[in-house]
Structures are given as structure tokens and as C-alpha cells.
Amino acid sequence: MDIKLSDITQRRAEMLGEVGQAWVKALPDKVRQALADYGLTFVDSLPGGSASYLAIVTDVSGAERILKVVMPTDLDVTAEIAGLQAAKGRGYVGVFATDAAKGIAVMERLGSPIADSGLAIQTQIERVTAALQESWQADTATQGLVCGEGKADWLENHIRHTPAKIGARFNTQMMHLAVDNIDARRGSWRKQDFVLVHGDAHEYNTLAATGDPAGKYKLVDPDGLRFEAAYDLGILLRNWISAYRHVEPMKALRNRAAWLSEQTGVATQAIVSWGFVEIVSTGIHLVELGYVDEAQDYLQLGEAVATQMTST
């Protein structure tokens, strides 16, 4: 059994220090125990997963499944499992067995990411939005979901303190405006409207539903949040970053947000606020992980949008 971790998972394990290294060390035993517990046969490791280990396995009937072992993170390790349980396969990947305490899930095997589908960007956005809307119908009383207020606090802390921690400098105006947008959302969200929020619905986290004639897609790797839907839609402004390179950034950002608002009934400005926060946060996080070149698209977009936000 060859246990292989993706590069980004290895980097995140290193960032977690002793906790991350302990997880890596214990991983082979965890996988072997899960195989025995659920009557699974190991086939191969999968290259995907940004904070987890993934393997193709077969069950007693010979059907292929995905075994996932979640890495401990800054948020509760049971949050992803709780999110999968709450969705019950609606908009999210279906699960056959879970162990929240161990961070283990046995899931249906899906197809390729929508990023590799050849579909136009707007069509991809439509499919991801449809999956999110389906998932928002889930029961948010599921135990173990993380309150979105904590996510907002984490984002503010990340934006305020990570630059000093990693010894990096970022545009001051952009940083202050990102924190201001988080504060603005705190003053506007309505807890009674909170839904099951994925928290990272991007083009590589949206996979084709196997054998679905309608071309349906499902989401994987949820954060398991109970939060406002605008946060999920803001993520869709951060994604497909290349589409902003040859257009007026703020106009393109608002146009995408306006379309999302028309489809979902969520306020355009709320979507824009979270989109901007996520663009800035992602740029900082990529630098933190050592992906400095990849971070530039996000940081340059964040600076351009911040300049236009403050001039209007």
C-alpha cells in the first residue's frame, strides 16, 4: 500500500508543526484500520486533496469508492464530516460511512473536476451555483457544523496577523479594506437565514456526477459551515481568476456578482464583500504556503479592486 500525499497537503502538514507531522506519521495505520473497519480493499492513492489523504478503494461488492482521511486544521476537524452528513448527497458528494472522531469518510467516486470539462466559464459558474443552491436546502441542525461567525473571525485574524508571521508585506489599503468588509458583513448578516455553507466551492472542488445524463456536478471538500449564503457566492468571485486579466476588474467582479444575485436572491453587495475578502485572503495564504508566483494574480486583483472601491 503506497501512501502518497499531494504537495499542498504536505505543506499544510508542515505548517501545523507537531500536530501535522503526527497526522502524517499515523496515516498508514489509520488507512489500514479504515480498510478493515469498512471491508474495503485498497486500489491506489489519489493525487487530489489539499488538506487530506484520498484513496481509491473497492467495497465488498467490487464498487469503487473514495476513502478520505481529513487532516486536523484551524477549524474543527469534524466540520467537513458534519457538512457531508448534513447535505445527504444533495449538491455534495454522497457518503456511505463516516467517523467524525477519526476524520474519516467513505464516499461515492465522482468524475473529473468541472475545470477540466471544457465548458465555458459562465457555464461552469452556473453548474457550481446549482450545486450550492441544492446544498443550501440541508438541515443546519446537524451536530458538528462550524458557526460562520467563527469563520469570519478566522479570516480577520488571518488577514491581520499572517503577514507579520511570515515576514511579508502587502498593500495596506487592500488589507484594511478587507477587514472593513468583514466588519460590514458582521453588521448585516441575519443568523435566522444561515444555511449549510460549503466555504470553498471552486472549479477543482466541483466534480462530475458519475453516469448523470443531465451533466450534474457535485461539491467535495466542504468546510461544514452554518453561515450566510453570500459567503459561498463570494467564493465564486475569487475563482476563475484568469478571467479578470484582460478586463476592467471591478466591473467584471460586479457583473458576476449581479448574475449570482439574480439567480439566488442574495444581495449583490454582500457577494462582492465576501468575494473581495476571499481574493485577499487567498493571496496571503498562497504566499504563506510558498506559492508566491501563484499568489500574484489574487494580490494584483485585490489591489485593483481596492483602489476602485475606495475611489467610488
Secondary structure, 3 states (H helix, E strand, C coil): CCCCCCHHHHHHHHHCCHHHHHHHHHHHHHHHHHHHHHCCEEEEECCCCCCEEEEEEECCCCCEEEEEEECCCCCCCCHHHHHHHHHCCCCECCEEEEECCCCEEEEECCCCEHHHCCCCHHHHHHHHHHHHHHHCCCCCCCCCCEEHHHHHHHHHHHHHHHHHHHCCCCCHHHHHHHHHHHHHHHCCCCHHHCEEECCCCCCCCEEECCCCCCCCEEECCCCCEEECHHHHHHHHHHCCHHHHCCCCHHHHHHHHHHHHHHHHCCCHHHHHHHHHHHHHHHHHHHHHHCCHHHHHHHHHHHHHHHHHHHHC
